[in-house]
Structure formats: C-alpha cells, structure tokens
C-alpha cells in the first residue's frame, strides 16, 4: 500500500502574459478618459452659458441705467 503519491516537479513552463488583464486595464482607462472628457465638456458648456447670460444681464442693466440718466 502506497501512502505517498510521488509527484514529479515539472520544469516551469513559460507562463503566457495575462493579455486579458491588459485589455481590461486599457478599456477601463479608455472609459475613465471618455467620462472625464464628457464631464469637462459639460463644465465648459455650462461656463460658456453662464458667461453669456452674465454678459446679457450686464448689457440689459447698462441699458436700463443709461435710459434713466437721460
């Protein structure tokens, strides 16, 4: 009766690179960049709308003040 099972140590085969992990990291980075660019675009558009509305209100107030001085 044999109690010990003999397992020969195999030579270490060259392990393939985990390509799936690199693809997942690349996809995650692409998603992060896409979302950050989208958020940045929304912020820039909101800033432009705010600047235009401030300029419009300033011109309206300037017109009101100018009409009162006459």
Secondary structure in CASP SS format (residue, H / E / C, confidence):
PFRMAT SS
TARGET T0000
AUTHOR 0000-0000-0000
METHOD secondary structure of the structure
MODEL  1
X C 1.00
X C 1.00
X C 1.00
X C 1.00
X C 1.00
X C 1.00
X C 1.00
X C 1.00
X C 1.00
X C 1.00
X C 1.00
X C 1.00
X C 1.00
X C 1.00
X C 1.00
X C 1.00
X C 1.00
X C 1.00
X H 1.00
X H 1.00
X H 1.00
X H 1.00
X H 1.00
X H 1.00
X H 1.00
X H 1.00
X H 1.00
X H 1.00
X H 1.00
X H 1.00
X H 1.00
X H 1.00
X H 1.00
X H 1.00
X H 1.00
X H 1.00
X H 1.00
X H 1.00
X H 1.00
X H 1.00
X H 1.00
X H 1.00
X H 1.00
X H 1.00
X H 1.00
X H 1.00
X H 1.00
X H 1.00
X H 1.00
X H 1.00
X H 1.00
X H 1.00
X H 1.00
X H 1.00
X H 1.00
X H 1.00
X H 1.00
X H 1.00
X H 1.00
X H 1.00
X H 1.00
X H 1.00
X H 1.00
X H 1.00
X H 1.00
X H 1.00
X H 1.00
X H 1.00
X H 1.00
X C 1.00
END
